[in-house]
Amino acid sequence: MDLKKEETKLIGKWIFQDGEVTADSTSKRINFLKDNSLVKVATSESGWDVLYQDPKDKRYWELVYQESELQGGGAPSLINLDKDSVIAKYSINDSK
């Protein structure tokens, strides 16, 4: 379940089946990673986007909800951010 070096985006989806909404396997993986593997670093000014860091390889990951037309912003997505993007959006300067 850990993030792989070659991964840069995990895009979750909601599945509408038999009148119910369920998370797909990618959404479930994102939730597992944020709850068990990644370390929360910051929250955006809007409060919707959250920055995490993978303690194993020090890469930054942003948790976003890209389907604003859906309840709660839709399914989660986890997107790898470079240090310049982290500094610009979250005002974090990681000198490592």
N, C-alpha and C positions, 0 to 999 in steps of 0.2 A: 504493500500500500504506500510505501514511501515515494516521494517524488523522484523521478528519474532525471539524469543529467540532461537528456535531450528534450524533456518536456518544458514548454514555455507557456502553455495555456491549457486549462481544463474548463470546458464549457458545459455546465450542467443543463439539463432540460427537465421540464415537468411532463409527465405522461398523463394524458386524459384517457381513462379507460373505464368503461362501465359506470359512467357518471361520477367517477372519483378522480382526484388528482394525486399522483404519487411521484416521488423523486426517482430519476433514472440512476443507474449505477455510478455515473460521474458525479452527480449531486451528492450521493451518499458518500463517495470517496472524499469529496471536498469537505463535507461536514466532519468526517473522521479525521482528516488531516488537521483541520483547524482546532478540533477538540483534543487531539492526542499527540500531534507531531510538531506543529508550527507554534512559534512564540509571537504573541500579539505585541506589536511595537507602537502603533499609533492608529488614530481614527481621523478621517478627513473632517474638515470644518463642517461639511454637510451632515456628518454623522452616518452616512450610508456606506462609505467605503472604508475598509479596514486594512491596514498594512500588517503583514506577518513576515517573520523571518524563519527560514529553515535552519535550525541550529547545526545541522550536519554539513551543509555546504555554504551557509551564510547568504544564500540568495534571498531576495525580497519578493514577496508575493502579495498581490492586492486582491482582496475579496470584494467583488462587486456584484450588483444585481442589475443586469442589462435590459430587462424587460419591464420598463417603468409602467407600461400600460396594464400589467398584471398586479394582482394583490401582493403586497410586500416586495414588489420589484421583480418577481419571478424567481426562477431557479438561480442558484449561486454560480459564479464563475471565479476562477482563481487564475490570475495573470501575473507572470513574472515581470518585475520592473527592474530596469537598470538603476544604478546609483543616482544618475542625474535626474531621472524622473522622481525618485524617492525624495531627493533634496528639494526639487521644485514644488512638489505637491504637499509633502509632509514636513518640510523644513527640518529634516534630519540630516545631519552631516556625519556620516560614518567614515572615519579616516582609515578603516581597515582595508 
